[in-house]
Amino acid sequence: MHFGEALRIAPLFPSQYAHSRRISCDIDGSLNSTEYQLNNLTYGWWQNGTIYHYTDPDYMSLSKGGSQEGAQSRVNAAVISGTVFLNSDNVFDETAQQYMKTLLTNPQVNALAIKGKAFRAVEGNTGTNAADVFMLADKGTYYLAVFNYTARPVERLIDLKRGGINSKGVSSYKITDMWTAQTNVEESYLKVSLKGAESKLYKFEPNQGVVPNTTK
């Protein structure tokens, strides 16, 4: 094992010799392994920007995700984990090429990954499972990631205050889906519809004069 590999999986004490530490073991790209990696983020986010500059969620294997939704969830999991943002697909594989062109070229998503900041789990009592809602507060802007670890569709109603997003003096938020660029305005709750294996990544900004959506 070379020195760099040893540092990636080392205990916390040699942090002065490296810029990042792997918070998860090898990920094969499946939905189960994405949930496993996010379980490590659920309880290991605090190492990001404290002991180590970055937390390393291991590589992204998009073509093994089982579907485009699963592949996009793998990307979202890496984005919110404090980077390192590293793809491991075979570039000669046609499916991998399609996913890389679609999922690794979104300027907004890539810019969020470049921040190198780990999201925090909204709920911290998940037992042996991963949280499925994560949040990041960054200079007055909030980001929210919502995951579906099952193969069936699910509906989620996210309480923005519970998620740490409902700040004093802000009556409503402009919410942007960072993958589709679709926007809406909400005051207290966000309704999220997810396909099997799908995840969503949202950006919240204080609303400037747009009428909130009052239909639930």
C-alpha positions as CSV (number, residue, x, y, z in Angstrom):
1,M,0.0,0.0,0.0
2,H,1.5,3.4,-1.0
3,F,1.6,6.4,1.2
4,G,-1.3,8.2,-0.4
5,E,-3.6,5.1,-0.1
6,A,-2.6,4.7,3.5
7,L,-3.6,8.4,4.3
8,R,-7.0,8.0,2.6
9,I,-8.0,5.3,5.0
10,A,-5.9,6.3,8.0
11,P,-7.2,7.2,11.5
12,L,-7.6,10.9,12.2
13,F,-4.2,11.7,13.6
14,P,-2.1,12.1,10.4
15,S,-4.4,14.8,9.0
16,Q,-1.6,17.4,8.8
17,Y,-0.1,15.3,6.0
18,A,-3.0,15.1,3.6
19,H,-5.8,17.3,2.3
20,S,-8.6,14.7,2.3
21,R,-9.7,11.5,4.0
22,R,-12.0,8.8,2.6
23,I,-15.1,8.5,4.7
24,S,-16.4,5.4,2.9
25,C,-14.9,2.1,1.7
26,D,-15.1,1.1,-2.0
27,I,-18.3,2.0,-3.8
28,D,-19.5,-0.2,-6.8
29,G,-22.0,2.3,-8.2
30,S,-25.1,0.4,-7.2
31,L,-27.9,2.1,-5.3
32,N,-27.1,0.1,-2.1
33,S,-23.5,1.3,-2.2
34,T,-24.7,4.9,-2.7
35,E,-26.8,4.5,0.4
36,Y,-23.9,3.0,2.2
37,Q,-21.6,5.9,1.3
38,L,-24.3,8.4,2.5
39,N,-24.6,6.5,5.7
40,N,-20.9,7.4,6.3
41,L,-21.7,11.1,5.4
42,T,-24.7,11.0,7.8
43,Y,-22.4,10.5,10.8
44,G,-19.0,11.6,9.4
45,W,-19.7,15.0,7.8
46,W,-18.0,16.8,10.8
47,Q,-14.5,15.8,9.5
48,N,-15.0,18.1,6.5
49,G,-13.3,21.5,6.9
50,T,-12.2,20.6,10.5
51,I,-9.7,17.8,10.7
52,Y,-9.3,17.4,6.9
53,H,-9.9,20.0,4.2
54,Y,-12.1,17.6,2.3
55,T,-14.0,14.4,2.9
56,D,-13.6,11.8,0.1
57,P,-16.7,9.8,-0.7
58,D,-14.8,7.5,-3.1
59,Y,-15.2,7.4,-6.9
60,M,-18.3,7.6,-9.0
61,S,-19.2,4.5,-11.1
62,L,-22.2,5.7,-13.1
63,S,-22.7,2.9,-15.6
64,K,-23.2,0.4,-12.7
65,G,-26.1,2.4,-11.1
66,G,-28.8,0.3,-12.8
67,S,-30.5,3.4,-14.4
68,Q,-30.0,7.0,-15.1
69,E,-31.8,7.9,-11.9
70,G,-29.4,5.6,-10.0
71,A,-26.4,7.2,-11.8
72,Q,-27.6,10.7,-11.0
73,S,-28.0,9.7,-7.3
74,R,-24.4,8.6,-7.3
75,V,-23.3,12.0,-8.7
76,N,-25.5,13.8,-6.1
77,A,-24.0,11.7,-3.3
78,A,-20.5,12.7,-4.4
79,V,-21.5,16.4,-4.7
80,I,-22.9,16.7,-1.2
81,S,-20.1,14.7,0.5
82,G,-17.4,17.4,0.4
83,T,-15.7,16.0,-2.8
84,V,-13.3,14.4,-4.0
85,F,-15.3,14.5,-7.3
86,L,-13.8,11.6,-9.2
87,N,-15.3,9.4,-12.0
88,S,-14.1,5.8,-12.5
89,D,-16.2,4.7,-15.6
90,N,-14.7,3.1,-18.6
91,V,-14.8,5.9,-21.2
92,F,-15.1,3.3,-24.0
93,D,-18.4,2.0,-22.6
94,E,-21.3,3.6,-24.5
95,T,-23.6,3.7,-21.5
96,A,-20.9,5.3,-19.4
97,Q,-20.3,7.9,-22.2
98,Q,-24.0,8.9,-22.2
99,Y,-24.1,9.2,-18.4
100,M,-20.9,11.2,-18.3
101,K,-22.0,13.6,-21.0
102,T,-25.4,14.1,-19.2
103,L,-24.4,14.0,-15.6
104,L,-20.9,15.5,-15.4
105,T,-21.4,18.6,-17.5
106,N,-24.0,20.6,-15.4
107,P,-22.3,23.9,-14.5
108,Q,-24.4,24.5,-11.4
109,V,-24.0,21.0,-10.0
110,N,-20.2,21.1,-10.7
111,A,-19.9,24.5,-9.0
112,L,-21.5,23.1,-5.9
113,A,-19.1,20.2,-5.9
114,I,-16.2,22.6,-6.2
115,K,-17.2,24.3,-3.0
116,G,-15.9,21.2,-1.2
117,K,-18.4,21.4,1.6
118,A,-20.2,18.5,3.2
119,F,-23.9,18.6,3.7
120,R,-25.4,17.6,7.0
121,A,-28.1,15.1,7.6
122,V,-31.5,16.7,8.5
123,E,-32.3,13.8,10.8
124,G,-29.6,12.3,13.0
125,N,-31.5,9.2,14.5
126,T,-31.3,6.9,11.5
127,G,-29.8,3.9,13.4
128,T,-27.8,1.8,10.9
129,N,-29.3,3.4,7.8
130,A,-28.4,6.6,5.9
131,A,-30.3,9.8,6.2
132,D,-32.3,10.6,3.0
133,V,-32.4,14.4,3.4
134,F,-29.3,16.5,3.6
135,M,-28.8,20.3,3.9
136,L,-26.0,22.8,3.4
137,A,-26.1,26.5,4.5
138,D,-23.6,28.6,2.5
139,K,-23.5,32.4,2.9
140,G,-27.3,33.0,2.9
141,T,-28.0,30.4,0.2
142,Y,-29.3,26.9,1.2
143,Y,-29.0,23.6,-0.6
144,L,-31.1,20.5,-0.1
145,A,-30.6,17.0,-1.3
146,V,-33.4,14.3,-1.1
147,F,-32.8,10.6,-1.9
148,N,-34.9,7.6,-2.6
149,Y,-33.1,4.4,-1.8
150,T,-35.8,2.1,-3.0
151,A,-36.9,0.9,-6.4
152,R,-40.5,2.3,-6.0
153,P,-41.7,5.9,-6.4
154,V,-42.1,7.9,-3.2
155,E,-43.6,11.3,-2.2
156,R,-41.9,13.4,0.4
157,L,-43.1,16.6,2.2
158,I,-40.0,18.5,3.5
159,D,-40.5,20.9,6.4
160,L,-38.2,23.7,5.6
161,K,-37.9,24.8,9.2
162,R,-37.0,21.3,10.3
163,G,-34.4,21.3,7.5
164,G,-32.8,24.5,8.9
165,I,-33.8,26.5,5.9
166,N,-36.6,28.7,7.3
167,S,-34.6,31.7,8.5
168,K,-35.8,34.8,10.4
169,G,-36.9,37.6,8.2
170,V,-37.4,35.4,5.1
171,S,-41.1,34.8,4.3
172,S,-40.5,32.6,1.3
173,Y,-37.8,31.1,-0.9
174,K,-37.1,30.7,-4.6
175,I,-36.4,27.1,-5.1
176,T,-34.4,25.9,-8.1
177,D,-34.0,22.2,-9.2
178,M,-30.3,22.2,-10.0
179,W,-30.7,19.5,-12.6
180,T,-33.7,20.8,-14.6
181,A,-33.4,24.5,-13.7
182,Q,-37.2,24.6,-12.9
183,T,-38.1,27.1,-10.2
184,N,-41.0,27.6,-7.8
185,V,-41.6,29.6,-4.6
186,E,-42.5,28.1,-1.2
187,E,-42.9,29.3,2.3
188,S,-42.8,26.4,4.7
189,Y,-42.9,23.0,2.9
190,L,-41.5,21.4,-0.2
191,K,-43.3,18.5,-1.9
192,V,-40.9,16.2,-3.6
193,S,-41.8,13.3,-6.0
194,L,-39.1,10.8,-6.6
195,K,-38.9,7.9,-9.0
196,G,-37.3,4.7,-7.9
197,A,-33.6,5.3,-7.1
198,E,-34.0,9.0,-7.9
199,S,-32.7,12.0,-6.0
200,K,-33.2,15.7,-6.2
201,L,-30.8,18.6,-5.6
202,Y,-32.3,22.0,-4.8
203,K,-31.0,25.5,-4.3
204,F,-32.9,27.9,-2.0
205,E,-32.6,31.7,-2.3
206,P,-34.6,34.4,-0.4
207,N,-37.6,35.2,-2.6
208,Q,-37.7,38.7,-4.1
209,G,-41.3,39.6,-4.8
210,V,-42.5,36.4,-6.4
211,V,-45.9,35.1,-5.2
212,P,-45.5,31.9,-3.2
213,N,-47.1,28.7,-4.3
214,T,-50.1,28.2,-1.9
215,T,-51.4,24.9,-3.4
216,K,-50.3,21.8,-1.5
